[in-house]
Amino acid sequence: MTVARLFGQNLRKLCERRPSIAAVARDLDVNKVQFNRYLNGESYPKPQLLKEICAYFGTDARIMTEPLEEVEAQRAQQVVGVALDGPRVAPQFAPGLYSTTIVSPRLPKFAVRQIRQIKRSGPLWISKSYMARGIAARLLGRVPRLSERQNFGELRGVAEGSYVLTYPNWSGGVYFEFYPRNSMTSYGPWPGLLTFGSLEITGRTRAVRSVMQHLDGLPAAISCARTCGYVPLAELTEYERDVLRPGEPFT
């Protein structure tokens, strides 16, 4: 397969994650006719445009030479830094889209909700999540790029349950989530905990309760996406309030 054709296939898969191909071409300021030539494998972009495309989709130049699935698996492995040898227990999560909700450690009158995708790629179970644009802008002090809101992690199964390790792009720390096996079914919801691993700061919350729920179908995913970010506690579901117990310190 030629470089141009492989790039075109990868680019088309990336565009499927956006509202429309026309919107992508407009955002990148590329002529639609020329952009369709890229998609059809008739040509490939110059280095500067390739750099902009990679930044836009949160990927890298390997999309010119490797299938997208392999690129994303390698990228997750590099970010998480996992070793592929040794015994593994599959996490009890079905591939698909999920919401994760916690009580905000910074704004205790609000919860924080985000969407994550769980999928298997070779020996890895990958978690790909997106921080809400408003929260990322507040943390960074500017409008964030998509790649800065996108976080990769890995899921692992253990005897007691399943855990997720996530290394946020905007932070030098790590998030650790754990969901006990005795509370798990293939589609949840799952009560668990989330810990913030970073440099010690006196008085800062280190662990909170969390709840992860499967989003069954596109309508559920779209509805959740509209509420991602800061959510007033009054707008949580009864189940979320029971699990998260706002106002009660985690012990």
Backbone as CSV, one residue per row, in Angstrom:
resi,resn,N_x,N_y,N_z,CA_x,CA_y,CA_z,C_x,C_y,C_z
1,MET,0.843,-1.194,0.000,0.000,0.000,0.000,0.882,1.250,0.000
2,THR,0.535,2.233,-0.822,1.328,3.454,-0.898,1.140,4.308,0.344
3,VAL,2.099,5.217,0.578,2.014,6.128,1.719,0.753,6.979,1.632
4,ALA,0.465,7.490,0.438,-0.699,8.362,0.264,-2.001,7.616,0.577
5,ARG,-2.100,6.371,0.126,-3.337,5.612,0.357,-3.505,5.271,1.838
6,LEU,-2.409,4.868,2.497,-2.489,4.557,3.928,-2.851,5.806,4.726
7,PHE,-2.234,6.929,4.379,-2.563,8.178,5.058,-4.029,8.525,4.851
8,GLY,-4.522,8.334,3.618,-5.921,8.636,3.331,-6.874,7.792,4.160
9,GLN,-6.569,6.505,4.320,-7.418,5.633,5.134,-7.414,6.070,6.596
10,ASN,-6.228,6.396,7.107,-6.135,6.845,8.502,-6.856,8.167,8.706
11,LEU,-6.700,9.079,7.755,-7.344,10.384,7.864,-8.863,10.243,7.842
12,ARG,-9.359,9.350,7.022,-10.812,9.138,6.951,-11.345,8.605,8.285
13,LYS,-10.618,7.690,8.913,-11.033,7.161,10.217,-11.037,8.256,11.275
14,LEU,-10.039,9.130,11.229,-9.985,10.233,12.185,-11.143,11.198,11.968
15,CYS,-11.476,11.452,10.704,-12.571,12.380,10.394,-13.923,11.826,10.836
16,GLU,-14.046,10.506,10.893,-15.313,9.904,11.325,-15.645,10.253,12.766
17,ARG,-14.663,10.719,13.527,-14.880,11.082,14.928,-15.342,12.532,15.068
18,ARG,-15.427,13.232,13.956,-15.851,14.624,13.963,-17.212,14.766,13.297
19,PRO,-17.890,15.907,13.497,-19.237,16.077,12.936,-19.305,15.892,11.429
20,SER,-18.299,16.391,10.698,-18.317,16.260,9.245,-16.923,16.489,8.687
21,ILE,-16.694,15.961,7.484,-15.415,16.179,6.803,-15.256,17.649,6.449
22,ALA,-16.363,18.284,6.055,-16.308,19.708,5.705,-15.849,20.544,6.892
23,ALA,-16.307,20.184,8.094,-15.906,20.929,9.293,-14.418,20.777,9.557
24,VAL,-13.890,19.571,9.337,-12.453,19.345,9.537,-11.646,20.178,8.550
25,ALA,-12.042,20.140,7.269,-11.333,20.923,6.255,-11.380,22.409,6.580
26,ARG,-12.519,22.870,7.065,-12.654,24.285,7.430,-11.763,24.632,8.619
27,ASP,-11.753,23.775,9.632,-10.926,24.040,10.807,-9.444,24.088,10.456
28,LEU,-9.038,23.241,9.509,-7.629,23.188,9.116,-7.293,24.182,8.015
29,ASP,-8.321,24.896,7.531,-8.137,25.881,6.459,-7.537,25.232,5.208
30,VAL,-8.131,24.082,4.826,-7.691,23.352,3.642,-8.830,23.328,2.634
31,ASN,-8.515,23.580,1.374,-9.506,23.517,0.309,-10.175,22.144,0.295
32,LYS,-11.515,22.115,0.161,-12.250,20.848,0.233,-11.818,19.874,-0.858
33,VAL,-11.558,20.399,-2.058,-11.130,19.524,-3.157,-9.799,18.866,-2.816
34,GLN,-8.861,19.672,-2.297,-7.562,19.134,-1.926,-7.688,18.144,-0.767
35,PHE,-8.563,18.466,0.185,-8.735,17.578,1.337,-9.299,16.232,0.890
36,ASN,-10.208,16.238,-0.067,-10.751,14.986,-0.597,-9.681,14.172,-1.312
37,ARG,-8.711,14.838,-1.913,-7.595,14.121,-2.543,-6.781,13.390,-1.491
38,TYR,-6.602,14.024,-0.330,-5.911,13.333,0.768,-6.707,12.115,1.214
39,LEU,-8.015,12.296,1.378,-8.870,11.198,1.844,-8.881,10.026,0.869
40,ASN,-8.803,10.326,-0.423,-8.857,9.287,-1.455,-7.499,8.668,-1.744
41,GLY,-6.467,9.113,-1.032,-5.133,8.552,-1.230,-4.463,8.992,-2.505
42,GLU,-4.881,10.147,-3.046,-4.297,10.639,-4.285,-3.059,11.492,-4.041
43,SER,-2.913,12.026,-2.843,-1.728,12.811,-2.485,-1.657,12.897,-0.972
44,TYR,-0.577,13.462,-0.470,-0.444,13.650,0.977,0.083,15.055,1.247
45,PRO,-0.134,15.578,2.438,0.171,16.990,2.719,1.659,17.263,2.896
46,LYS,1.999,18.529,2.766,3.364,18.965,3.039,3.621,18.909,4.547
47,PRO,4.888,18.917,4.953,5.222,18.732,6.379,4.495,19.667,7.340
48,GLN,4.372,20.951,7.003,3.737,21.888,7.925,2.259,21.566,8.110
49,LEU,1.572,21.221,7.017,0.159,20.864,7.127,0.001,19.531,7.857
50,LEU,0.905,18.590,7.608,0.853,17.314,8.326,0.976,17.555,9.824
51,LYS,1.860,18.460,10.212,2.025,18.796,11.629,0.726,19.356,12.208
52,GLU,0.049,20.215,11.442,-1.210,20.799,11.910,-2.309,19.735,12.008
53,ILE,-2.345,18.809,11.051,-3.339,17.731,11.086,-3.120,16.847,12.312
54,CYS,-1.862,16.514,12.587,-1.551,15.667,13.746,-1.938,16.365,15.049
55,ALA,-1.649,17.657,15.150,-2.011,18.409,16.356,-3.529,18.488,16.508
56,TYR,-4.222,18.643,15.396,-5.684,18.763,15.416,-6.334,17.485,15.952
57,PHE,-5.815,16.330,15.525,-6.415,15.058,15.931,-5.729,14.436,17.144
58,GLY,-4.673,15.074,17.652,-3.982,14.520,18.809,-3.223,13.245,18.498
59,THR,-2.598,13.174,17.318,-1.836,11.991,16.927,-0.447,12.426,16.476
60,ASP,0.252,11.600,15.709,1.592,11.975,15.252,1.812,11.484,13.831
61,ALA,3.011,11.737,13.301,3.287,11.505,11.884,3.319,10.037,11.493
62,ARG,3.217,9.137,12.445,3.167,7.717,12.089,1.912,7.363,11.309
63,ILE,0.924,8.253,11.292,-0.272,7.980,10.485,0.060,7.960,8.993
64,MET,1.293,8.360,8.623,1.729,8.278,7.229,2.204,6.875,6.874
65,THR,2.633,6.112,7.875,3.309,4.845,7.586,2.713,3.626,8.274
66,GLU,1.793,3.816,9.236,1.246,2.684,9.988,-0.269,2.816,10.099
67,PRO,-0.980,1.694,10.182,-2.433,1.763,10.398,-2.763,2.516,11.678
68,LEU,-3.860,3.248,11.674,-4.226,4.092,12.810,-4.341,3.290,14.102
69,GLU,-4.901,2.078,14.030,-5.075,1.268,15.234,-3.731,0.965,15.893
70,GLU,-2.702,0.688,15.078,-1.377,0.401,15.630,-0.751,1.661,16.210
71,VAL,-0.947,2.781,15.552,-0.405,4.048,16.050,-0.985,4.370,17.420
72,GLU,-2.303,4.227,17.564,-2.943,4.575,18.834,-2.558,3.602,19.937
73,ALA,-2.384,2.319,19.597,-1.952,1.353,20.611,-0.536,1.670,21.085
74,GLN,0.357,2.004,20.139,1.728,2.350,20.500,1.763,3.635,21.308
75,ARG,0.928,4.581,20.917,0.892,5.864,21.630,0.430,5.662,23.074
76,ALA,-0.592,4.836,23.254,-1.059,4.560,24.609,0.018,3.868,25.428
77,GLN,0.730,2.929,24.797,1.784,2.220,25.514,2.895,3.180,25.924
78,GLN,3.254,4.107,25.046,4.308,5.066,25.355,3.892,6.005,26.472
79,VAL,2.626,6.449,26.433,2.153,7.384,27.450,2.059,6.713,28.807
80,VAL,1.481,5.519,28.830,1.282,4.827,30.091,2.550,4.149,30.568
81,GLY,3.408,3.726,29.620,4.661,3.106,29.996,4.489,1.713,30.551
82,VAL,3.604,0.917,29.956,3.353,-0.421,30.480,4.269,-1.434,29.825
83,ALA,4.522,-2.526,30.532,5.262,-3.653,29.978,4.263,-4.684,29.490
84,LEU,4.533,-5.254,28.326,3.570,-6.161,27.724,3.766,-7.606,28.162
85,ASP,4.836,-7.898,28.921,5.027,-9.265,29.359,4.375,-9.475,30.721
86,GLY,4.241,-10.734,31.118,3.647,-11.025,32.417,2.175,-11.373,32.284
87,PRO,1.616,-12.032,33.294,0.206,-12.447,33.249,-0.735,-11.254,33.288
88,ARG,-1.887,-11.411,32.626,-2.892,-10.351,32.595,-4.263,-10.934,32.897
89,VAL,-5.066,-10.145,33.584,-6.466,-10.481,33.817,-7.291,-9.428,33.098
90,ALA,-8.188,-9.857,32.210,-8.977,-8.891,31.445,-9.908,-8.115,32.372
91,PRO,-9.965,-6.788,32.229,-10.914,-6.000,33.025,-12.338,-6.327,32.610
92,GLN,-13.260,-6.249,33.546,-14.651,-6.589,33.239,-15.411,-5.368,32.737
93,PHE,-14.893,-4.783,31.681,-15.574,-3.676,31.017,-15.781,-4.068,29.565
94,ALA,-16.985,-3.944,29.062,-17.224,-4.170,27.645,-16.706,-2.971,26.853
95,PRO,-16.134,-3.177,25.660,-15.713,-2.039,24.848,-16.891,-1.109,24.573
96,GLY,-16.629,0.186,24.573,-17.685,1.156,24.312,-17.408,2.487,24.968
97,LEU,-18.441,3.316,25.061,-18.338,4.646,25.659,-18.903,4.634,27.075
98,TYR,-18.252,5.397,27.950,-18.642,5.449,29.356,-18.571,6.887,29.856
99,SER,-19.331,7.172,30.891,-19.183,8.437,31.605,-18.546,8.150,32.956
100,THR,-17.709,9.076,33.415,-17.102,8.991,34.742,-17.433,10.275,35.482
101,THR,-17.931,10.152,36.699,-18.353,11.317,37.475,-17.733,11.268,38.864
102,ILE,-17.208,12.418,39.321,-16.681,12.572,40.677,-17.178,13.903,41.226
103,VAL,-17.092,14.086,42.538,-17.323,15.409,43.119,-16.039,16.211,42.948
104,SER,-16.154,17.437,42.444,-14.975,18.253,42.181,-14.177,18.492,43.460
105,PRO,-12.859,18.199,43.450,-12.039,18.480,44.635,-11.767,19.966,44.819
106,ARG,-11.973,20.762,43.767,-11.714,22.204,43.833,-12.980,23.000,44.110
107,LEU,-14.096,22.539,43.541,-15.375,23.236,43.689,-16.384,22.244,44.266
108,PRO,-16.466,22.116,45.580,-17.271,21.056,46.204,-18.771,21.146,45.953
109,LYS,-19.264,22.255,45.392,-20.682,22.353,45.064,-20.984,21.800,43.671
110,PHE,-19.942,21.289,43.017,-20.104,20.764,41.660,-19.497,19.362,41.559
111,ALA,-20.025,18.603,40.615,-19.399,17.348,40.206,-18.670,17.598,38.887
112,VAL,-17.792,16.682,38.521,-17.090,16.748,37.240,-17.405,15.471,36.472
113,ARG,-17.885,15.629,35.238,-18.254,14.477,34.412,-17.462,14.518,33.108
114,GLN,-16.986,13.365,32.667,-16.298,13.282,31.386,-16.661,11.977,30.693
115,ILE,-16.384,11.935,29.395,-16.632,10.739,28.589,-15.305,10.039,28.337
116,ARG,-15.344,8.714,28.355,-14.166,7.943,27.976,-14.581,6.801,27.057
117,GLN,-13.641,6.442,26.203,-13.830,5.285,25.326,-12.935,4.156,25.816
118,ILE,-13.488,2.967,25.904,-12.714,1.788,26.280,-12.696,0.839,25.087
119,LYS,-11.514,0.386,24.725,-11.399,-0.560,23.622,-10.160,-1.418,23.823
120,ARG,-10.126,-2.528,23.116,-8.972,-3.409,23.172,-8.164,-3.243,21.904
121,SER,-6.842,-3.163,22.059,-5.934,-3.055,20.924,-4.758,-3.982,21.192
122,GLY,-4.759,-5.158,20.555,-3.720,-6.139,20.825,-3.806,-6.596,22.273
123,PRO,-2.681,-6.581,22.991,-2.696,-7.013,24.395,-3.183,-5.935,25.354
124,LEU,-3.415,-4.731,24.841,-3.780,-3.611,25.706,-5.286,-3.380,25.754
125,TRP,-5.779,-3.011,26.933,-7.112,-2.431,27.083,-6.895,-0.941,27.289
126,ILE,-7.343,-0.142,26.340,-7.032,1.283,26.324,-8.228,2.106,26.784
127,SER,-7.949,3.122,27.567,-8.942,4.127,27.954,-8.526,5.448,27.325
128,LYS,-9.426,6.044,26.562,-9.160,7.359,25.972,-10.262,8.304,26.424
129,SER,-9.887,9.329,27.156,-10.883,10.247,27.714,-10.578,11.670,27.279
130,TYR,-11.587,12.523,27.412,-11.459,13.924,27.016,-11.922,14.820,28.163
131,MET,-11.049,15.717,28.580,-11.442,16.704,29.575,-12.332,17.750,28.911
132,ALA,-13.355,18.193,29.597,-14.246,19.216,29.051,-13.455,20.471,28.702
133,ARG,-13.839,21.110,27.608,-13.098,22.271,27.120,-13.026,23.382,28.167
134,GLY,-14.126,23.629,28.876,-14.139,24.702,29.866,-13.198,24.441,31.021
135,ILE,-13.132,23.191,31.485,-12.238,22.856,32.592,-10.786,22.961,32.151
136,ALA,-10.473,22.452,30.959,-9.104,22.528,30.454,-8.667,23.975,30.267
137,ALA,-9.570,24.820,29.770,-9.238,26.233,29.581,-8.942,26.904,30.916
138,ARG,-9.685,26.528,31.937,-9.461,27.111,33.264,-8.101,26.689,33.823
139,LEU,-7.731,25.423,33.618,-6.460,24.928,34.133,-5.269,25.494,33.369
140,LEU,-5.422,25.619,32.038,-4.314,26.069,31.203,-4.249,27.581,31.054
141,GLY,-5.362,28.259,31.324,-5.392,29.705,31.166,-5.516,30.153,29.728
142,ARG,-5.939,29.271,28.842,-6.102,29.598,27.419,-6.985,28.537,26.773
143,VAL,-7.350,28.781,25.514,-8.157,27.801,24.786,-7.294,26.572,24.497
144,PRO,-7.706,25.392,24.929,-6.867,24.202,24.759,-7.014,23.580,23.376
145,ARG,-5.946,22.954,22.900,-6.023,22.135,21.703,-6.640,20.788,22.065
146,LEU,-7.184,20.107,21.071,-7.802,18.805,21.325,-6.800,17.849,21.956
147,SER,-5.552,17.859,21.453,-4.545,16.939,21.972,-4.257,17.190,23.444
148,GLU,-4.481,18.421,23.928,-4.237,18.741,25.329,-5.383,18.271,26.219
149,ARG,-6.550,18.043,25.633,-7.702,17.555,26.414,-7.831,16.034,26.360
150,GLN,-7.065,15.420,25.479,-7.173,13.980,25.271,-6.177,13.253,26.170
151,ASN,-6.654,12.300,26.933,-5.803,11.567,27.862,-5.904,10.070,27.607
152,PHE,-4.750,9.421,27.506,-4.706,7.979,27.336,-4.427,7.296,28.667
153,GLY,-4.966,6.107,28.818,-4.680,5.304,29.992,-4.799,3.840,29.648
154,GLU,-4.495,2.990,30.619,-4.620,1.551,30.411,-5.454,0.942,31.517
155,LEU,-6.276,-0.032,31.144,-7.078,-0.779,32.109,-6.383,-2.097,32.415
156,ARG,-6.433,-2.489,33.660,-5.897,-3.784,34.073,-6.900,-4.477,34.983
157,GLY,-6.999,-5.784,34.842,-7.817,-6.569,35.748,-6.951,-7.230,36.804
158,VAL,-7.409,-7.245,38.033,-6.742,-7.945,39.129,-7.799,-8.772,39.851
159,ALA,-7.377,-9.574,40.817,-8.320,-10.454,41.500,-9.438,-9.677,42.178
160,GLU,-9.109,-8.493,42.723,-10.089,-7.726,43.493,-10.994,-6.864,42.631
161,GLY,-10.619,-6.629,41.372,-11.422,-5.748,40.533,-10.649,-5.298,39.309
162,SER,-10.885,-4.084,38.867,-10.184,-3.518,37.722,-9.763,-2.099,38.040
163,TYR,-8.624,-1.690,37.477,-8.158,-0.331,37.713,-7.764,0.326,36.399
164,VAL,-7.752,1.646,36.423,-7.384,2.453,35.264,-6.281,3.408,35.689
165,LEU,-5.186,3.427,34.938,-4.111,4.401,35.143,-4.156,5.400,34.001
166,THR,-4.266,6.675,34.323,-4.338,7.732,33.314,-3.291,8.791,33.618
167,TYR,-2.537,9.180,32.574,-1.544,10.241,32.706,-2.052,11.464,31.935
168,PRO,-2.635,12.461,32.604,-3.172,13.625,31.900,-2.084,14.375,31.134
169,ASN,-2.411,14.808,29.910,-1.450,15.560,29.102,-1.050,16.871,29.749
170,TRP,-1.964,17.476,30.516,-1.725,18.810,31.058,-1.065,18.763,32.427
171,SER,-0.798,17.563,32.969,-0.294,17.447,34.334,0.862,16.473,34.382
172,GLY,1.749,16.674,35.352,2.843,15.751,35.547,2.480,14.597,36.450
173,GLY,1.226,14.522,36.877,0.801,13.489,37.808,0.160,12.310,37.113
174,VAL,-0.550,11.522,37.900,-1.231,10.344,37.380,-2.538,10.172,38.144
175,TYR,-3.571,9.692,37.447,-4.840,9.359,38.083,-4.933,7.837,38.199
176,PHE,-5.378,7.377,39.352,-5.591,5.947,39.576,-7.047,5.737,39.954
177,GLU,-7.756,4.932,39.168,-9.148,4.596,39.465,-9.252,3.103,39.758
178,PHE,-10.077,2.753,40.721,-10.268,1.345,41.057,-11.758,1.060,41.219
179,TYR,-12.192,-0.041,40.591,-13.594,-0.460,40.657,-13.643,-1.915,41.123
180,PRO,-14.138,-2.172,42.353,-14.137,-3.526,42.907,-14.890,-4.514,42.027
181,ARG,-14.361,-5.713,41.941,-14.963,-6.737,41.095,-16.343,-7.153,41.590
182,ASN,-16.583,-7.159,42.885,-17.877,-7.619,43.382,-19.009,-6.644,43.080
183,SER,-18.666,-5.475,42.520,-19.713,-4.517,42.160,-19.911,-4.456,40.653
184,MET,-19.218,-5.342,39.917,-19.134,-5.165,38.479,-19.983,-6.155,37.700
185,THR,-20.597,-5.651,36.645,-21.205,-6.463,35.605,-20.624,-5.944,34.305
186,SER,-21.033,-6.498,33.180,-20.448,-6.060,31.914,-20.786,-4.617,31.576
187,TYR,-21.902,-4.102,32.100,-22.326,-2.768,31.703,-22.592,-1.830,32.874
188,GLY,-22.287,-2.250,34.098,-22.337,-1.337,35.225,-23.751,-0.920,35.615
189,PRO,-23.878,0.229,36.331,-22.802,1.167,36.683,-21.914,0.628,37.801
190,TRP,-20.716,1.249,37.934,-19.732,0.789,38.895,-19.348,1.906,39.857
191,PRO,-19.527,1.714,41.152,-18.966,2.645,42.131,-17.490,2.326,42.328
192,GLY,-16.683,3.351,42.545,-15.256,3.136,42.735,-14.605,4.322,43.411
193,LEU,-13.302,4.444,43.230,-12.570,5.571,43.802,-11.556,6.074,42.794
194,LEU,-11.182,7.328,42.947,-10.165,7.949,42.105,-9.180,8.667,43.008
195,THR,-7.889,8.428,42.798,-6.855,9.117,43.566,-6.028,9.981,42.630
196,PHE,-5.554,11.097,43.149,-4.746,12.041,42.392,-3.293,11.865,42.822
197,GLY,-2.460,11.337,41.941,-1.053,11.139,42.270,-0.212,12.255,41.687
198,SER,0.234,13.172,42.514,1.089,14.278,42.081,1.900,14.717,43.280
199,LEU,2.672,15.775,43.110,3.459,16.282,44.221,2.549,16.655,45.383
200,GLU,2.973,16.322,46.585,2.149,16.549,47.771,1.897,18.033,48.001
201,ILE,0.640,18.399,48.155,0.253,19.771,48.467,-0.649,19.722,49.693
202,THR,-0.234,20.376,50.761,-0.964,20.318,52.024,-2.397,20.807,51.854
203,GLY,-3.341,20.022,52.369,-4.735,20.430,52.360,-5.498,20.077,51.107
204,ARG,-4.846,19.551,50.088,-5.545,19.223,48.844,-6.140,17.816,48.926
205,THR,-7.330,17.662,48.365,-7.992,16.358,48.341,-7.164,15.366,47.535
206,ARG,-6.944,14.185,48.106,-6.114,13.184,47.453,-6.928,12.051,46.831
207,ALA,-8.151,11.826,47.330,-8.971,10.729,46.818,-10.444,11.101,46.907
208,VAL,-11.215,10.663,45.917,-12.657,10.925,45.891,-13.375,9.669,45.411
209,ARG,-14.651,9.581,45.727,-15.477,8.498,45.190,-15.779,8.790,43.718
210,SER,-15.951,7.744,42.944,-16.256,7.911,41.524,-17.331,6.912,41.116
211,VAL,-17.967,7.199,40.006,-18.942,6.261,39.450,-18.785,6.267,37.934
212,MET,-18.697,5.084,37.351,-18.565,4.950,35.906,-19.795,4.231,35.375
213,GLN,-20.360,4.765,34.286,-21.597,4.213,33.732,-21.462,4.038,32.228
214,HIS,-21.973,2.919,31.722,-21.935,2.636,30.295,-22.952,3.498,29.566
215,LEU,-22.562,4.044,28.417,-23.455,4.856,27.586,-23.953,3.978,26.452
216,ASP,-25.195,3.573,26.541,-25.760,2.596,25.618,-26.327,3.293,24.389
217,GLY,-25.506,3.402,23.350,-25.969,3.971,22.095,-25.611,5.436,21.925
218,LEU,-25.737,5.904,20.682,-25.360,7.273,20.340,-26.186,8.326,21.069
219,PRO,-27.519,8.178,21.195,-28.292,9.205,21.919,-27.795,9.412,23.347
220,ALA,-27.465,8.317,24.042,-26.966,8.436,25.416,-25.620,9.140,25.441
221,ALA,-24.759,8.844,24.455,-23.444,9.480,24.398,-23.577,10.976,24.125
222,ILE,-24.470,11.350,23.204,-24.669,12.765,22.887,-25.236,13.504,24.091
223,SER,-26.203,12.893,24.762,-26.793,13.514,25.950,-25.746,13.731,27.029
224,CYS,-24.875,12.746,27.240,-23.821,12.878,28.245,-22.822,13.952,27.839
225,ALA,-22.456,13.988,26.552,-21.475,14.974,26.083,-21.947,16.397,26.356
226,ARG,-23.251,16.621,26.289,-23.792,17.962,26.526,-23.672,18.387,27.984
227,THR,-23.512,17.416,28.882,-23.421,17.747,30.308,-22.008,17.595,30.856
228,CYS,-21.048,17.255,30.005,-19.679,17.067,30.487,-19.107,18.379,31.013
229,GLY,-18.217,18.260,31.974,-17.635,19.433,32.621,-18.170,19.545,34.035
230,TYR,-18.307,20.778,34.508,-18.849,20.993,35.851,-20.366,20.802,35.849
231,VAL,-20.861,19.990,36.767,-22.289,19.694,36.880,-22.745,20.047,38.292
232,PRO,-23.745,20.935,38.457,-24.254,21.221,39.805,-24.694,19.936,40.498
233,LEU,-24.422,19.826,41.787,-24.766,18.606,42.517,-26.258,18.286,42.426
234,ALA,-27.083,19.327,42.337,-28.530,19.119,42.263,-28.943,18.399,40.981
235,GLU,-28.081,18.421,39.951,-28.416,17.796,38.675,-27.913,16.359,38.569
236,LEU,-27.257,15.857,39.598,-26.834,14.461,39.587,-28.048,13.546,39.725
237,THR,-27.926,12.337,39.200,-28.995,11.360,39.392,-28.983,10.882,40.847
238,GLU,-30.083,10.280,41.262,-30.161,9.776,42.637,-29.073,8.736,42.893
239,TYR,-28.817,7.888,41.895,-27.777,6.871,42.059,-26.409,7.526,42.231
240,GLU,-26.111,8.541,41.413,-24.820,9.223,41.522,-24.653,9.873,42.889
241,ARG,-25.704,10.505,43.394,-25.612,11.129,44.720,-25.385,10.081,45.814
242,ASP,-26.054,8.930,45.688,-25.886,7.876,46.688,-24.452,7.350,46.703
243,VAL,-23.849,7.225,45.524,-22.485,6.694,45.439,-21.450,7.740,45.833
244,LEU,-21.594,8.962,45.319,-20.575,9.995,45.521,-20.652,10.635,46.906
245,ARG,-21.833,10.648,47.506,-22.038,11.191,48.855,-21.379,12.567,49.030
246,PRO,-21.838,13.565,48.277,-21.256,14.912,48.377,-21.252,15.415,49.817
247,GLY,-20.166,16.038,50.204,-20.045,16.596,51.547,-19.449,15.653,52.564
248,GLU,-19.376,14.358,52.228,-18.770,13.385,53.137,-17.339,13.102,52.694
249,PRO,-16.340,13.386,53.526,-14.944,13.124,53.152,-14.725,11.647,52.851
250,PHE,-13.834,11.377,51.916,-13.510,9.992,51.583,-12.608,9.413,52.669
251,THR,-12.947,8.245,53.175,-12.127,7.603,54.214,-11.812,6.173,53.826
